[in-house]
Amino acid sequence: MKNVKVEIDEGIAVVTLDRPPVNALDHETFAEIAEAFDSLSATREASVAVFRSAPDARVFCGGVDLQDAPKRYRPDGRFEDGGPKLDPRYQVDPGRVVRDCFWSIYDCGIPVIAAVHGKAIGAGVALVASCDLVVASDEASFALTEINVGVLGGVRHAQRLVGPYLAKRMFLTGEFVASGELYRRGAIEMVVPAGELMDAALAIARPIAAKSPIAVRLAKESANRVEGLSLKDGYRLEQDYTGRVKRHADSDEARLAFLEKRAAEFRWE
């Protein structure tokens, strides 16, 4: 892939967004992010992922590439005059590639930790809000600037991240909100100096990687599914997931390892 890199070590995947100068999202980058997280769902190599920008990037994500976006909305299905016609699904639904990107993170089979340094703008906020956990540097900030350039978008993702009232303020004003403010509101796990950001993300990732990989996947799926349910319906569904995880031998191994005060040996069984 050109703009996205995936590295896996000791059960932890690091997904790096690297499209200089500001990690703006064009059609190709949206598709590569989706490919990266879909591939992690389909492998047993990783049990958790950290999603970051390249270490030398000026921003986490500058939002949608405004030069590329009009090409996606051409009704003839071409990016340029005389060019080839692209996937017909994207011709009739130009927003599909964007949704595929966000849902690949939200529905990724493994938990995704966003490690945010610099600015997350517009679609960059949606990338972060699609993740399961968030850590940020003390220099990070977040904004929905679509209204400044004559478009709209991102407020529903921002509501998931910061709640309805701050999301609406961001949506209407286009103003930046500092990482410290999001931490105060409970949206971010921790705010650290930029040089400590990956260490902070990995400190969260390592205990997850040590759990039963089957249990981790089912736990994420159940948490996503109950998010919009009532207390009664959500807890009932959780009970079903408890039954599902207990079908696997790794569930017995977790219990026995705990009782015997030893490290568990999970076999994906």
N, C-alpha and C positions, 0 to 999 in steps of 0.2 A: 504494500500500500504506500501511497505517496505522502500522505499528510498525517497518518496515524500509525503509531508503532506499538506493538504488544510484546512485552517480555514477561516470562513466567519463571519464578524461582521459589522453591519451597512452598508451593501451594498458593502463592500470591502473584496475581497478574498486575503489571503496571501498564496502563494504557496511556500513551502520551500523544497529545494533540500538538502538532508542529506544522503550522502553515503561516510562516512569517508574512508580513510583519506583526499582524494583530490577531492571528488565528480566526480570521473571518470565515464563515461557513458558506462554501459554495456547494453546488450539487454533488460534486465528487467527494467532498469532505463529509457531508451528511451521510452519503452512501458508505464511506469507509468506516465511520464511527459505527454505523449499524452492522457492518460486516464484522468489525472487531468484537463487539459485544455478543452478537449472535454466535460467533465462533467459540467464545468462552462458555456459552451455554451448552455447546455440543462437545466439550472436552472435559475429561476428569482431571486434568493437570492442575487446575486452579480451583480454590474454594472461595476466594474473595478477590476483588479487584480494586486498585487505586486508579482513579482517573485524574490526570493532571495535564497541565500545559508543559511544553518543553522548558527545561531549567532556565534557558536564556530568553524566554519569551517576555515581551513587554506587558502582555495582558493574558489572562486566562482564556477569554474568548471575546472577540469584538462584535459578536452577533452575526447576522446574515450578511454575506457579501452583497452590497448594494449594486455592484456591477454585474453580478451573476444572476441575481433574482429575476430581473425582467426576462432573461433567456428562458427560465423555467416556465414562464407564463405565456410564451408564444403559443398561439392556438394551433399553429401548423406542426407542433411537435419537434421543431428543429431548434437548436441553439443558435444557429446563424443562417443567413441566407444561403441557400444552396447546400446546406449541410445535411447529414443523414437524419432521418426520422428516428427518434429515440423510443424507448419503451412506451407502448401505447397507454399503459397504466398511468404514467406520469404526464402524458399529453392531456388526458381527460381529467386528471387530478394532480395538479402541480404541487400541491401541498403534501402529497403522499410520501415523498422521500424525506421530508422534514419529520413527519410523524414516525416513519420507520426508524429514524435515528433516535428520537426521544424514547419510543417504546422499547427499542433494543436495550436501553439502559434500565428503564423501569421494570421490564419483564425479563431482564437477564437472569439466567438460572442461578447466578451467584450474587451476593451482596456487592454493591459498588460504593466506594468511599470517594467522594470528591475532595481533592486537595487543591484549594483555590488560592492562587497568588495573582495579584494585579486585579484588573477590572473584569467583571463578568457582565456583559451588556446584552440586553435583548434575549436572543436565542441562547446566549451563554448562561443567563439565569435559568432558562428552561433545562439546559443540560445539567446544571447543578441540582435543580429541584427534582429531576428524574432519578437522582442517586438516592441511596438509602441512608447514608451518613455524610456529614460535611465537616471538614476542618478547613481553616483559612489562615492566611498570614495576616499580620496586623496592617499590611498595606493593601489588602483586598477590599474591593467595594463592588456594589451591585446596582444595576439600573435597568429600567425598561424605557429605552429611549425611542421606541418606535413612533411615539406621538410627535417627536421632533422632526421626523422625516416623512410625515404624511401617511403612516400606516399604523396598524394596531397589532397587538399580539403579546403573548407571554403572561397575561395576568392570571390565568388559571394555574399555571405552574408556580407563579409567585405566591399565590394563595396557599398552595401546599407547603411552600417553604417558610413564609413569614406570617401567614394569617391574612384575613380579608381586608383589614383596615390599612395596614402598611402596604399591602399589595396594591390597593386602590390608589394610595398616595403616589406610589412609584409609577403606576400606570398613567395617572393624570398629569404628573409633573415632569416625568423623565429625569428626576433628580437621582443622584447617587446616594446610596446608603452604605455606611462603613460596616466592615465585618464585626466590629465591636457592638454595633446596634443589633445586628442579627443574633449575635451571641447572647445579648441581654434578653432577647425575645425567645431564646431556646431553639433557634433554627440551626445553630452551629455547635458542634461538640466542643471545640476549643479554638482559640485564636492564639497564634504563636508567631515569633519572628520568622521572617521568610526562610532563613537558613535552617530552621527546625521543622519546616512544614512536612517534608516527606517522613522524617522520623516520627512525627506525631501521627501521620496517617498509618504508617506501618505498625506503630504501637497498638492501634486499634485492630489492624488487619491480622496480626499474628495470632491472637487468641481465637479469632474466628477460624483461621486456617487450621487450628489444632482440633477443632470439633469434628464430629461426624459429618462428612461432606453431604451425605444424604439428608441428615437432619437440618443442616444449614440451608440447603436448597428448599426443603419443604417449609422451613421456618420463614424464609423470605416470601415464598409464594403465599403462605397463609396470612402473613402480615399485610401484604398488598391486597389480598382479597377481602379482608375484614375492614380495611380502612374506611370504606364508605358505608358500612353496615351499622345497624343499631347494636346496642350492647348485647341483647339477647341473641340476635341472629349471628353476630360476630363470634360470640363465645361458642355457640353451637357448632359453627364451622370449625373453630379451633379444635374442638373435641374430635371432629372427624380427622383432622390432620394429626392429632396425637395417635389415633388409631392407625393411620397410614404409616407413621414413622416407626411404630412398635412392630410392624410386620417384618422389619429388616433386622438381620443379625447384628448390625452395627449398633442398634439400640440396646441390645443385651450387653454388648461389649462396653458401651459407655457406662451402663449401670454397674457392671462388675468391676470395671477399672476404678470407678468412684469408691465402691465399697472396699476394694482391695488396696486403695491408696497407691495406684500405679498409673503410668501413662497408658492411655488406650491405644489399641492397634486396630485401626479401622481398615476394612477391606472392600468397601463399596459393595457390601452384600446385605 
